[in-house]
Amino acid sequence: MAARAATALALALALALAAPAAAHRVSPAEVVAQIGGAEARERYGVREVAPDPRLPRLLVVRVDARWDALPPALRRETAEAWRALWRHAQPQGVLAVAGPDGRSRVGFDAAGRAQLHEAVGADAGAPPPADPAGAPRGDAKTAPTRRR
């Protein structure tokens, strides 16, 4: 059933993008409303959708643990459809999908294909565990540095 929904979403998106250039252009606000709508909230676990205030071409989609529970193929197809829709409304638009822990759940290669980033830890919403020395684990941007 999920694959059928993803196929329907992809088909609807393809038809919308295939419309003549003179047709109605989707506005960024319409994209935010569509991705953040009740259906996406229920089906994909979307919690919040908004352009970054400092970089308006960056659309941040925040999802809950339901996103991580979806089949990988459905997550890839959905993220690619969201990215294509956003880029149709916002030229050179960038899409970010952030999980409940604030970490990226999807990256895109140069061709726009989604690369999934899996949740860290047993619970997708759990913060990263601390190491034995007490320093939190994380990426270079969030982990404290030690002077030598």
N, C-alpha and C positions, 0 to 999 in steps of 0.2 A: 504494500500500500504506500509506503514511504517513497519507493522508487517511482510509483505512478504520479505521486504529488510533485516530485522533483522534475519529472519529465513534463508535466503540465506547466510548471513554473518556467522551465526552460523554453518551452514552445511559446508561451505567452510573451516572454521577454523577447524571443526572436522575432515574433510578429510585430511587437511594438517597435523594435529597432529597425525593422525592414520598411517601415512607413516612409513615404517620400519626405524629403528634407523640408518641404513646405508645410508638412503636417505639424500639429501641436508638439512643441518640444517639452519634454518633461522638466519641471523645475526642481531645483534641489529640495524645496519644501515638500513637493509631492513624493520624492524618493524617500525622504525622512518619514513621511506619513505612511508610505507603503511598507517599508521595512519595519517600522515600529508599530504597525497595525496589530489588531487583536489576533488575527490568524498567525502572524509570524511570532507573536509573543507566546501563543499556545504551542505551536508546532515546533519552533526552533529555540525557544527559551530566550527570546530577545527581551532584555530589561530596559534598555535605553538606546536611543539613536540620536546623534547630534554631531554637527560639524565641530571640529576643534575651534575654539574661539581665537586662537593665535594663528591657525592655518586653516582657513575656511574650505580649502579643497580637500582636506582630510576629514572623512566621515568615520566616526568611531561608533561601532556597533558593540554594545556590551551585552553579553549573554550569560545565562545561568548554567547550572550543571546539566540541564536538559540537552544543551548543545553537545556536550562531551559524550552523552549517551546515544546520540544519533549515529547511524552507520557512517563510516568514513566517506564512502562515495556520495552520500547525500550531503554531508557537510561541505565537501569539495564543490559539488554542483551548485549548492545554495550560495556559497561564498562567491563563486565565479559569476553567478547571475546577479548578485547584489553589486559586485564590482562593475559589471557591464552596465547595469542600470545607473549607477552613480556616475560613471564616466560619460554616459549619454547626457546626463543633466549638468555635469560639472567637468568641462574639458580638463584633461590631465589630473582628474580626481584620483585620490588615493583612498582605499578602504582599509580599515583596521577592525578586526574582530577580537575583542578582549574578553577573557573568561572571568569568572567570579573572583579569581585571585588577582585580577588586573593584568595578567600576562597575555601576550598575543596567542591566539589560537590558530591563526591562518597567516601565511605569507604568500606572496605571488611572485612567480618568476617573470622574466622579461616578456614572455608571451601571454601573460595574464592567467596562467594555470595556477590553481590554488595548491599550496603545500601546507599540510596540516602540522600544527605544533600541538602535541599532546599535553594534557594536564600533568602537573608535577605532583607526586605524592599519591597516597591511597585515596584521599578525598580531594576532588578537583577544587573545592573551595577552601582548602586548608592552606595556611601560609607555609612557606618552605621551612623544613626542619632546621634546627640550629646544629652546628657541628659541635664536637666534644669540647672545644675550647670556648664555646659560648657565642661565637660569631655567627650571625645568621648567614645562611647560604643564599645565593641569588646571583644575578648577573653582575657584571662589572659596574653597572650604573647604580645598583642598589646595595651591593655588599660594601661594608666598611673596609677601608684600606689600612694596612699595618705599616708603620714606618720601620725601616731597617736600620 
